[in-house]
Amino acid sequence: MTILLLTLIILLAVFALFSSDLLHGVVAMSAISLSCAILFYILEAPDVAITEAAVGAGVSTVIFVWALRHSQRKEDRHE
């Protein structure tokens, strides 16, 4: 199970890195945090898992989506 989660984390990181849409990258990073939280729980660190899930997958995702919503995309500009 640990190898599967580590592989998933690597694949999601590569997807987030090469994604052309920023929102897809943010969702992938949120999934990375959630996968790390599950991995921490499996490794018997429940306090770290709860913190990673709350801060990594929760608060960070909300902040990134808020920042994306308040920014302009290149294709939206008419120059």
C-alpha positions in Angstrom: 0.0 0.0 0.0 2.9 2.4 0.8 4.5 1.8 -2.6 1.1 2.5 -4.3 0.6 5.8 -2.4 4.2 6.9 -3.2 3.7 6.1 -6.9 0.4 8.1 -6.8 2.1 11.0 -5.2 4.9 11.1 -7.8 2.4 10.8 -10.7 0.2 13.6 -9.3 3.3 15.8 -8.8 4.4 15.3 -12.4 0.8 16.1 -13.5 0.7 19.2 -11.4 4.1 20.3 -12.8 3.2 19.9 -16.5 -0.5 20.8 -16.4 -1.4 23.7 -18.6 -4.5 24.6 -16.6 -3.6 26.1 -13.2 -6.8 24.8 -11.6 -6.0 21.3 -12.6 -2.6 21.8 -11.0 -4.2 23.0 -7.8 -6.5 20.0 -7.6 -3.5 17.7 -8.2 -1.6 19.4 -5.4 -4.6 18.9 -3.1 -4.7 15.3 -4.0 -1.0 15.0 -3.2 -1.7 16.4 0.3 -4.5 14.0 0.8 -2.4 11.1 -0.3 0.4 12.2 2.1 -2.2 12.4 4.9 -3.2 8.8 4.2 0.4 7.8 4.1 1.1 9.4 7.4 -1.9 7.6 8.9 -0.6 4.3 7.6 2.8 5.1 9.1 1.1 5.6 12.5 1.4 9.3 12.7 -2.3 10.3 13.1 -1.6 13.8 14.4 0.6 14.7 11.4 -2.0 13.1 9.1 -4.8 15.3 10.5 -2.6 18.4 10.2 -1.7 17.6 6.6 -5.3 17.0 5.7 -6.5 20.2 7.3 -3.7 22.5 6.2 -2.4 20.9 3.0 -5.6 19.7 1.4 -8.0 22.2 3.1 -6.6 25.6 3.7 -4.0 25.7 1.0 -6.5 24.6 -1.7 -8.9 27.3 -0.7 -6.2 29.9 -0.8 -4.9 28.8 -4.2 -8.4 28.6 -5.7 -9.2 32.1 -4.3 -6.0 33.5 -5.8 -6.8 31.9 -9.2 -10.3 33.3 -9.1 -9.0 36.8 -8.5 -6.3 36.7 -11.3 -6.6 37.1 -15.0 -5.8 34.4 -17.5 -3.8 35.0 -20.6 -6.6 33.9 -22.9 -9.1 36.3 -21.2 -7.0 39.4 -22.1 -7.9 41.3 -25.3 -4.8 43.2 -26.3 
